[in-house]
């Protein structure tokens, strides 16, 4: 997990049961002021933008991502959004 309060681009790797990275979640300021982009980039070069955290959680559940990993992802996104909000980006 990479949360750098000076960078304002946050990323977290998602790993499978063999500890291999299969995707990265990214939270970044949007081009529209006050908005955030939540992206998933998988190793097969598929990029998905999510309109909401719920949409991302549903996607991860459909992919059979374990509960703990989904919870860690939710915590990561929440912390990222708190930092962005604190800095009003």
Backbone atoms as SQL, in Angstrom:
CREATE TABLE atoms (id INTEGER PRIMARY KEY, chain TEXT, resi INTEGER, resn TEXT, atom TEXT, x REAL, y REAL, z REAL);
INSERT INTO atoms VALUES
  (1, 'A', 1, 'UNK', 'N', 0.841, -1.165, 0.000),
  (2, 'A', 1, 'UNK', 'CA', 0.000, 0.000, 0.000),
  (3, 'A', 1, 'UNK', 'C', 0.889, 1.232, 0.000),
  (4, 'A', 2, 'UNK', 'N', 0.536, 2.189, -0.821),
  (5, 'A', 2, 'UNK', 'CA', 1.321, 3.408, -0.932),
  (6, 'A', 2, 'UNK', 'C', 0.411, 4.603, -0.650),
  (7, 'A', 3, 'UNK', 'N', 0.542, 5.166, 0.542),
  (8, 'A', 3, 'UNK', 'CA', -0.197, 6.384, 0.880),
  (9, 'A', 3, 'UNK', 'C', 0.835, 7.438, 1.223),
  (10, 'A', 4, 'UNK', 'N', 1.005, 8.385, 0.321),
  (11, 'A', 4, 'UNK', 'CA', 1.977, 9.462, 0.495),
  (12, 'A', 4, 'UNK', 'C', 1.207, 10.767, 0.484),
  (13, 'A', 5, 'UNK', 'N', 1.088, 11.414, 1.651),
  (14, 'A', 5, 'UNK', 'CA', 0.279, 12.624, 1.758),
  (15, 'A', 5, 'UNK', 'C', 0.802, 13.767, 0.907),
  (16, 'A', 6, 'UNK', 'N', 2.018, 13.684, 0.412),
  (17, 'A', 6, 'UNK', 'CA', 2.562, 14.751, -0.423),
  (18, 'A', 6, 'UNK', 'C', 2.375, 14.457, -1.908),
  (19, 'A', 7, 'UNK', 'N', 1.996, 13.239, -2.241),
  (20, 'A', 7, 'UNK', 'CA', 1.876, 12.822, -3.626),
  (21, 'A', 7, 'UNK', 'C', 0.449, 12.963, -4.145),
  (22, 'A', 8, 'UNK', 'N', -0.548, 12.643, -3.327),
  (23, 'A', 8, 'UNK', 'CA', -1.964, 12.705, -3.665),
  (24, 'A', 8, 'UNK', 'C', -2.370, 11.717, -4.752),
  (25, 'A', 9, 'UNK', 'N', -1.581, 10.694, -4.964),
  (26, 'A', 9, 'UNK', 'CA', -1.963, 9.562, -5.802),
  (27, 'A', 9, 'UNK', 'C', -1.695, 8.337, -4.947),
  (28, 'A', 10, 'UNK', 'N', -2.730, 7.582, -4.678),
  (29, 'A', 10, 'UNK', 'CA', -2.636, 6.478, -3.746),
  (30, 'A', 10, 'UNK', 'C', -2.866, 5.169, -4.495),
  (31, 'A', 11, 'UNK', 'N', -2.040, 4.174, -4.224),
  (32, 'A', 11, 'UNK', 'CA', -2.205, 2.894, -4.900),
  (33, 'A', 11, 'UNK', 'C', -1.995, 1.740, -3.927),
  (34, 'A', 12, 'UNK', 'N', -2.662, 0.629, -4.236),
  (35, 'A', 12, 'UNK', 'CA', -2.584, -0.569, -3.418),
  (36, 'A', 12, 'UNK', 'C', -2.630, -1.767, -4.347),
  (37, 'A', 13, 'UNK', 'N', -1.688, -2.695, -4.188),
  (38, 'A', 13, 'UNK', 'CA', -1.672, -3.910, -4.993),
  (39, 'A', 13, 'UNK', 'C', -2.619, -4.939, -4.400),
  (40, 'A', 14, 'UNK', 'N', -3.303, -5.653, -5.277),
  (41, 'A', 14, 'UNK', 'CA', -4.147, -6.780, -4.885),
  (42, 'A', 14, 'UNK', 'C', -3.434, -8.051, -5.302),
  (43, 'A', 15, 'UNK', 'N', -3.340, -9.004, -4.359),
  (44, 'A', 15, 'UNK', 'CA', -2.613, -10.243, -4.628),
  (45, 'A', 15, 'UNK', 'C', -3.541, -11.438, -4.541),
  (46, 'A', 16, 'UNK', 'N', -3.211, -12.477, -5.308),
  (47, 'A', 16, 'UNK', 'CA', -3.998, -13.703, -5.256),
  (48, 'A', 16, 'UNK', 'C', -3.475, -14.622, -4.160),
  (49, 'A', 17, 'UNK', 'N', -4.035, -15.826, -4.096),
  (50, 'A', 17, 'UNK', 'CA', -3.652, -16.771, -3.037),
  (51, 'A', 17, 'UNK', 'C', -2.194, -17.213, -3.134),
  (52, 'A', 18, 'UNK', 'N', -1.563, -17.027, -4.283),
  (53, 'A', 18, 'UNK', 'CA', -0.139, -17.364, -4.465),
  (54, 'A', 18, 'UNK', 'C', 0.768, -16.159, -4.242),
  (55, 'A', 19, 'UNK', 'N', 0.197, -15.088, -3.701),
  (56, 'A', 19, 'UNK', 'CA', 0.917, -13.850, -3.411),
  (57, 'A', 19, 'UNK', 'C', 1.418, -13.143, -4.678),
  (58, 'A', 20, 'UNK', 'N', 0.751, -13.418, -5.791),
  (59, 'A', 20, 'UNK', 'CA', 1.063, -12.757, -7.064),
  (60, 'A', 20, 'UNK', 'C', 0.131, -11.555, -7.245),
  (61, 'A', 21, 'UNK', 'N', 0.685, -10.435, -7.659),
  (62, 'A', 21, 'UNK', 'CA', -0.133, -9.242, -7.917),
  (63, 'A', 21, 'UNK', 'C', -1.005, -9.492, -9.145),
  (64, 'A', 22, 'UNK', 'N', -2.305, -9.279, -8.989),
  (65, 'A', 22, 'UNK', 'CA', -3.217, -9.430, -10.136),
  (66, 'A', 22, 'UNK', 'C', -3.830, -8.099, -10.548),
  (67, 'A', 23, 'UNK', 'N', -3.764, -7.098, -9.640),
  (68, 'A', 23, 'UNK', 'CA', -4.306, -5.785, -9.982),
  (69, 'A', 23, 'UNK', 'C', -3.799, -4.743, -8.992),
  (70, 'A', 24, 'UNK', 'N', -3.983, -3.482, -9.372),
  (71, 'A', 24, 'UNK', 'CA', -3.669, -2.352, -8.500),
  (72, 'A', 24, 'UNK', 'C', -4.901, -1.466, -8.431),
  (73, 'A', 25, 'UNK', 'N', -5.220, -1.028, -7.213),
  (74, 'A', 25, 'UNK', 'CA', -6.294, -0.058, -6.998),
  (75, 'A', 25, 'UNK', 'C', -5.634, 1.305, -6.841),
  (76, 'A', 26, 'UNK', 'N', -6.195, 2.310, -7.482),
  (77, 'A', 26, 'UNK', 'CA', -5.648, 3.656, -7.396),
  (78, 'A', 26, 'UNK', 'C', -6.762, 4.643, -7.061),
  (79, 'A', 27, 'UNK', 'N', -6.447, 5.578, -6.167),
  (80, 'A', 27, 'UNK', 'CA', -7.356, 6.676, -5.828),
  (81, 'A', 27, 'UNK', 'C', -6.607, 7.961, -6.133),
  (82, 'A', 28, 'UNK', 'N', -7.220, 8.827, -6.930),
  (83, 'A', 28, 'UNK', 'CA', -6.554, 10.068, -7.340),
  (84, 'A', 28, 'UNK', 'C', -7.581, 11.181, -7.506),
  (85, 'A', 29, 'UNK', 'N', -7.141, 12.426, -7.377),
  (86, 'A', 29, 'UNK', 'CA', -8.044, 13.538, -7.677),
  (87, 'A', 29, 'UNK', 'C', -8.500, 13.447, -9.137),
  (88, 'A', 30, 'UNK', 'N', -9.737, 13.775, -9.375),
  (89, 'A', 30, 'UNK', 'CA', -10.285, 13.769, -10.727),
  (90, 'A', 30, 'UNK', 'C', -9.934, 15.069, -11.439),
  (91, 'A', 31, 'UNK', 'N', -10.127, 15.089, -12.738),
  (92, 'A', 31, 'UNK', 'CA', -9.922, 16.344, -13.465),
  (93, 'A', 31, 'UNK', 'C', -10.987, 17.367, -13.083),
  (94, 'A', 32, 'UNK', 'N', -12.138, 16.888, -12.554),
  (95, 'A', 32, 'UNK', 'CA', -13.185, 17.775, -12.061),
  (96, 'A', 32, 'UNK', 'C', -12.917, 18.085, -10.595),
  (97, 'A', 33, 'UNK', 'N', -12.729, 19.339, -10.236),
  (98, 'A', 33, 'UNK', 'CA', -12.412, 19.709, -8.851),
  (99, 'A', 33, 'UNK', 'C', -13.421, 19.118, -7.863),
  (100, 'A', 34, 'UNK', 'N', -12.897, 18.567, -6.767),
  (101, 'A', 34, 'UNK', 'CA', -13.744, 18.001, -5.726),
  (102, 'A', 34, 'UNK', 'C', -14.135, 16.560, -5.947),
  (103, 'A', 35, 'UNK', 'N', -13.849, 16.023, -7.109),
  (104, 'A', 35, 'UNK', 'CA', -14.181, 14.631, -7.398),
  (105, 'A', 35, 'UNK', 'C', -12.953, 13.748, -7.275),
  (106, 'A', 36, 'UNK', 'N', -13.176, 12.448, -7.139),
  (107, 'A', 36, 'UNK', 'CA', -12.100, 11.461, -7.011),
  (108, 'A', 36, 'UNK', 'C', -12.277, 10.379, -8.051),
  (109, 'A', 37, 'UNK', 'N', -11.187, 9.834, -8.524),
  (110, 'A', 37, 'UNK', 'CA', -11.224, 8.687, -9.434),
  (111, 'A', 37, 'UNK', 'C', -10.750, 7.456, -8.681),
  (112, 'A', 38, 'UNK', 'N', -11.518, 6.388, -8.762),
  (113, 'A', 38, 'UNK', 'CA', -11.138, 5.100, -8.200),
  (114, 'A', 38, 'UNK', 'C', -10.975, 4.155, -9.382),
  (115, 'A', 39, 'UNK', 'N', -9.757, 3.675, -9.564),
  (116, 'A', 39, 'UNK', 'CA', -9.432, 2.854, -10.725),
  (117, 'A', 39, 'UNK', 'C', -8.878, 1.506, -10.301),
  (118, 'A', 40, 'UNK', 'N', -9.156, 0.495, -11.104),
  (119, 'A', 40, 'UNK', 'CA', -8.522, -0.810, -10.961),
  (120, 'A', 40, 'UNK', 'C', -7.785, -1.085, -12.257),
  (121, 'A', 41, 'UNK', 'N', -6.517, -1.402, -12.129),
  (122, 'A', 41, 'UNK', 'CA', -5.687, -1.729, -13.287),
  (123, 'A', 41, 'UNK', 'C', -5.195, -3.150, -13.075),
  (124, 'A', 42, 'UNK', 'N', -5.628, -4.080, -13.928),
  (125, 'A', 42, 'UNK', 'CA', -5.163, -5.446, -13.709),
  (126, 'A', 42, 'UNK', 'C', -3.963, -5.753, -14.596),
  (127, 'A', 43, 'UNK', 'N', -3.298, -6.851, -14.297),
  (128, 'A', 43, 'UNK', 'CA', -2.052, -7.183, -14.999),
  (129, 'A', 43, 'UNK', 'C', -2.278, -7.483, -16.472),
  (130, 'A', 44, 'UNK', 'N', -3.524, -7.703, -16.867),
  (131, 'A', 44, 'UNK', 'CA', -3.841, -7.941, -18.273),
  (132, 'A', 44, 'UNK', 'C', -4.162, -6.643, -19.007),
  (133, 'A', 45, 'UNK', 'N', -3.765, -5.510, -18.394),
  (134, 'A', 45, 'UNK', 'CA', -3.954, -4.179, -18.976),
  (135, 'A', 45, 'UNK', 'C', -5.415, -3.788, -19.154),
  (136, 'A', 46, 'UNK', 'N', -6.265, -4.307, -18.269),
  (137, 'A', 46, 'UNK', 'CA', -7.657, -3.895, -18.261),
  (138, 'A', 46, 'UNK', 'C', -7.802, -2.815, -17.200),
  (139, 'A', 47, 'UNK', 'N', -8.314, -1.659, -17.589),
  (140, 'A', 47, 'UNK', 'CA', -8.507, -0.537, -16.673),
  (141, 'A', 47, 'UNK', 'C', -9.995, -0.326, -16.468),
  (142, 'A', 48, 'UNK', 'N', -10.405, -0.274, -15.207),
  (143, 'A', 48, 'UNK', 'CA', -11.808, -0.073, -14.885),
  (144, 'A', 48, 'UNK', 'C', -11.913, 1.102, -13.919),
  (145, 'A', 49, 'UNK', 'N', -12.794, 2.048, -14.235),
  (146, 'A', 49, 'UNK', 'CA', -13.077, 3.173, -13.363),
  (147, 'A', 49, 'UNK', 'C', -14.384, 2.875, -12.635),
  (148, 'A', 50, 'UNK', 'N', -14.400, 3.102, -11.319),
  (149, 'A', 50, 'UNK', 'CA', -15.584, 2.829, -10.529),
  (150, 'A', 50, 'UNK', 'C', -16.227, 4.133, -10.090),
  (151, 'A', 51, 'UNK', 'N', -17.551, 4.208, -10.215),
  (152, 'A', 51, 'UNK', 'CA', -18.282, 5.407, -9.833),
  (153, 'A', 51, 'UNK', 'C', -18.473, 5.506, -8.327),
  (154, 'A', 52, 'UNK', 'N', -18.353, 4.349, -7.659),
  (155, 'A', 52, 'UNK', 'CA', -18.554, 4.364, -6.213),
  (156, 'A', 52, 'UNK', 'C', -17.730, 3.252, -5.574),
  (157, 'A', 53, 'UNK', 'N', -17.550, 3.381, -4.264),
  (158, 'A', 53, 'UNK', 'CA', -16.843, 2.348, -3.510),
  (159, 'A', 53, 'UNK', 'C', -17.669, 1.068, -3.518),
  (160, 'A', 54, 'UNK', 'N', -18.986, 1.200, -3.440),
  (161, 'A', 54, 'UNK', 'CA', -19.865, 0.031, -3.457),
  (162, 'A', 54, 'UNK', 'C', -19.697, -0.753, -4.754),
  (163, 'A', 55, 'UNK', 'N', -19.607, -0.036, -5.863),
  (164, 'A', 55, 'UNK', 'CA', -19.417, -0.687, -7.156),
  (165, 'A', 55, 'UNK', 'C', -18.108, -1.480, -7.176),
  (166, 'A', 56, 'UNK', 'N', -17.048, -0.908, -6.629),
  (167, 'A', 56, 'UNK', 'CA', -15.772, -1.611, -6.548),
  (168, 'A', 56, 'UNK', 'C', -15.888, -2.838, -5.653),
  (169, 'A', 57, 'UNK', 'N', -16.514, -2.691, -4.476),
  (170, 'A', 57, 'UNK', 'CA', -16.659, -3.824, -3.555),
  (171, 'A', 57, 'UNK', 'C', -17.452, -4.957, -4.200),
  (172, 'A', 58, 'UNK', 'N', -18.509, -4.625, -4.928),
  (173, 'A', 58, 'UNK', 'CA', -19.293, -5.650, -5.631),
  (174, 'A', 58, 'UNK', 'C', -18.454, -6.349, -6.687),
  (175, 'A', 59, 'UNK', 'N', -17.627, -5.588, -7.399),
  (176, 'A', 59, 'UNK', 'CA', -16.737, -6.168, -8.407),
  (177, 'A', 59, 'UNK', 'C', -15.763, -7.147, -7.753),
  (178, 'A', 60, 'UNK', 'N', -15.157, -6.735, -6.642),
  (179, 'A', 60, 'UNK', 'CA', -14.194, -7.602, -5.960),
  (180, 'A', 60, 'UNK', 'C', -14.872, -8.862, -5.422),
  (181, 'A', 61, 'UNK', 'N', -16.103, -8.727, -4.954),
  (182, 'A', 61, 'UNK', 'CA', -16.830, -9.899, -4.468),
  (183, 'A', 61, 'UNK', 'C', -17.104, -10.867, -5.612),
  (184, 'A', 62, 'UNK', 'N', -17.495, -10.352, -6.777),
  (185, 'A', 62, 'UNK', 'CA', -17.734, -11.206, -7.950),
  (186, 'A', 62, 'UNK', 'C', -16.463, -11.912, -8.393),
  (187, 'A', 63, 'UNK', 'N', -15.315, -11.253, -8.177),
  (188, 'A', 63, 'UNK', 'CA', -14.015, -11.848, -8.511),
  (189, 'A', 63, 'UNK', 'C', -13.545, -12.831, -7.442),
  (190, 'A', 64, 'UNK', 'N', -14.389, -13.018, -6.404),
  (191, 'A', 64, 'UNK', 'CA', -14.082, -13.929, -5.299),
  (192, 'A', 64, 'UNK', 'C', -12.837, -13.518, -4.504),
  (193, 'A', 65, 'UNK', 'N', -12.659, -12.211, -4.369),
  (194, 'A', 65, 'UNK', 'CA', -11.577, -11.687, -3.535),
  (195, 'A', 65, 'UNK', 'C', -11.978, -11.947, -2.082),
  (196, 'A', 66, 'UNK', 'N', -11.079, -12.517, -1.285),
  (197, 'A', 66, 'UNK', 'CA', -11.413, -12.835, 0.103),
  (198, 'A', 66, 'UNK', 'C', -11.866, -11.609, 0.899),
  (199, 'A', 67, 'UNK', 'N', -12.699, -11.887, 1.908),
  (200, 'A', 67, 'UNK', 'CA', -13.258, -10.839, 2.752),
  (201, 'A', 67, 'UNK', 'C', -12.177, -9.907, 3.304),
  (202, 'A', 68, 'UNK', 'N', -11.106, -10.460, 3.884),
  (203, 'A', 68, 'UNK', 'CA', -10.054, -9.643, 4.494),
  (204, 'A', 68, 'UNK', 'C', -9.448, -8.690, 3.468),
  (205, 'A', 69, 'UNK', 'N', -9.223, -9.160, 2.249),
  (206, 'A', 69, 'UNK', 'CA', -8.649, -8.309, 1.204),
  (207, 'A', 69, 'UNK', 'C', -9.626, -7.208, 0.791),
  (208, 'A', 70, 'UNK', 'N', -10.922, -7.540, 0.738),
  (209, 'A', 70, 'UNK', 'CA', -11.912, -6.499, 0.426),
  (210, 'A', 70, 'UNK', 'C', -11.959, -5.462, 1.535),
  (211, 'A', 71, 'UNK', 'N', -11.883, -5.915, 2.791),
  (212, 'A', 71, 'UNK', 'CA', -11.880, -4.997, 3.922),
  (213, 'A', 71, 'UNK', 'C', -10.636, -4.110, 3.890),
  (214, 'A', 72, 'UNK', 'N', -9.467, -4.695, 3.615),
  (215, 'A', 72, 'UNK', 'CA', -8.235, -3.907, 3.509),
  (216, 'A', 72, 'UNK', 'C', -8.346, -2.874, 2.393),
  (217, 'A', 73, 'UNK', 'N', -8.965, -3.249, 1.286),
  (218, 'A', 73, 'UNK', 'CA', -9.169, -2.325, 0.166),
  (219, 'A', 73, 'UNK', 'C', -10.073, -1.175, 0.587),
  (220, 'A', 74, 'UNK', 'N', -11.138, -1.498, 1.303),
  (221, 'A', 74, 'UNK', 'CA', -12.052, -0.460, 1.785),
  (222, 'A', 74, 'UNK', 'C', -11.345, 0.494, 2.735),
  (223, 'A', 75, 'UNK', 'N', -10.547, -0.043, 3.645),
  (224, 'A', 75, 'UNK', 'CA', -9.772, 0.804, 4.565),
  (225, 'A', 75, 'UNK', 'C', -8.801, 1.700, 3.804),
  (226, 'A', 76, 'UNK', 'N', -8.141, 1.140, 2.802),
  (227, 'A', 76, 'UNK', 'CA', -7.196, 1.899, 1.983),
  (228, 'A', 76, 'UNK', 'C', -7.905, 3.075, 1.281),
  (229, 'A', 77, 'UNK', 'N', -9.049, 2.794, 0.673),
  (230, 'A', 77, 'UNK', 'CA', -9.777, 3.840, -0.043),
  (231, 'A', 77, 'UNK', 'C', -10.250, 4.915, 0.936),
  (232, 'A', 78, 'UNK', 'N', -10.768, 4.498, 2.080),
  (233, 'A', 78, 'UNK', 'CA', -11.239, 5.466, 3.073),
  (234, 'A', 78, 'UNK', 'C', -10.100, 6.377, 3.527),
  (235, 'A', 79, 'UNK', 'N', -8.947, 5.804, 3.834),
  (236, 'A', 79, 'UNK', 'CA', -7.796, 6.615, 4.259),
  (237, 'A', 79, 'UNK', 'C', -7.336, 7.562, 3.150),
  (238, 'A', 80, 'UNK', 'N', -7.334, 7.080, 1.926),
  (239, 'A', 80, 'UNK', 'CA', -6.935, 7.916, 0.789),
  (240, 'A', 80, 'UNK', 'C', -7.883, 9.094, 0.624),
  (241, 'A', 81, 'UNK', 'N', -9.182, 8.821, 0.720),
  (242, 'A', 81, 'UNK', 'CA', -10.175, 9.888, 0.562),
  (243, 'A', 81, 'UNK', 'C', -10.102, 10.900, 1.707),
  (244, 'A', 82, 'UNK', 'N', -9.810, 10.433, 2.909),
  (245, 'A', 82, 'UNK', 'CA', -9.661, 11.344, 4.047),
  (246, 'A', 82, 'UNK', 'C', -8.505, 12.312, 3.793),
  (247, 'A', 83, 'UNK', 'N', -7.385, 11.786, 3.307),
  (248, 'A', 83, 'UNK', 'CA', -6.221, 12.633, 3.030),
  (249, 'A', 83, 'UNK', 'C', -6.540, 13.628, 1.913),
  (250, 'A', 84, 'UNK', 'N', -7.200, 13.165, 0.855),
  (251, 'A', 84, 'UNK', 'CA', -7.556, 14.078, -0.241),
  (252, 'A', 84, 'UNK', 'C', -8.521, 15.152, 0.243),
  (253, 'A', 85, 'UNK', 'N', -9.489, 14.759, 1.060),
  (254, 'A', 85, 'UNK', 'CA', -10.460, 15.721, 1.578),
  (255, 'A', 85, 'UNK', 'C', -9.785, 16.732, 2.496),
  (256, 'A', 86, 'UNK', 'N', -8.882, 16.239, 3.329),
  (257, 'A', 86, 'UNK', 'CA', -8.145, 17.113, 4.255),
  (258, 'A', 86, 'UNK', 'C', -7.355, 18.174, 3.483),
  (259, 'A', 87, 'UNK', 'N', -6.854, 17.798, 2.339),
  (260, 'A', 87, 'UNK', 'CA', -6.062, 18.721, 1.524),
  (261, 'A', 87, 'UNK', 'C', -6.893, 19.389, 0.456),
  (262, 'A', 88, 'UNK', 'N', -8.188, 19.105, 0.417),
  (263, 'A', 88, 'UNK', 'CA', -9.162, 19.709, -0.491),
  (264, 'A', 88, 'UNK', 'C', -8.710, 19.685, -1.935),
  (265, 'A', 89, 'UNK', 'N', -8.310, 18.506, -2.386),
  (266, 'A', 89, 'UNK', 'CA', -7.916, 18.343, -3.786),
  (267, 'A', 89, 'UNK', 'C', -9.042, 17.730, -4.572);
